[in-house]
């Protein structure tokens, strides 16, 4: 079974719209994938839901609670773990996401094509629902 971690954009898209990202959440909810979530990503999801999509605190909390409920595990990354990944990516905002995936030993599911090319162990959302993995050296 694939052990995955999804970035905030994948989670938000899965929550708000039907498509590949929602299918990832469905697979996790059915236990067909082990979704691992990081505290950093949860905070990012909450911020975007409130600040970009106008969710109030209660509605945002419901969304975060749902993600936690379907998640197999929660990880948190230290400053040291983030620093170890700092030079691996050009977009420094993505570094905590990559560090979370490495710490959790998970495949990172993303929709960001630039990050997809840069990071080492990633799968695209379309491939993730098929259970395929792509390893970048």
C-alpha angles and dihedrals in degrees: 000000000000116000106209142179118199125206121237095262092056092048094047093047090049092051096046107032141032116248142081093325093053089050089056089056091047092051090050092047090052091048093245090123129029105234114201118190132197125219088232092057092045090054090049092050091050093049093050094046091052102036102034104027100032098239114165119230094265095050091045090050090052090054093048091046090052092052090048091048094055093041120102094205143359123222133189124200125219126225088253093054091049091049091053089061097039098103095043095078135045094212102066092195088069094054096089089050092053091044089052092052092048093048092048093045089233139140109251115229113206142157095206107109094197093053089044089060095045106044122078107224112033143132129200117241092246091055094042095066088053090053093243122144129205120198118200118201 
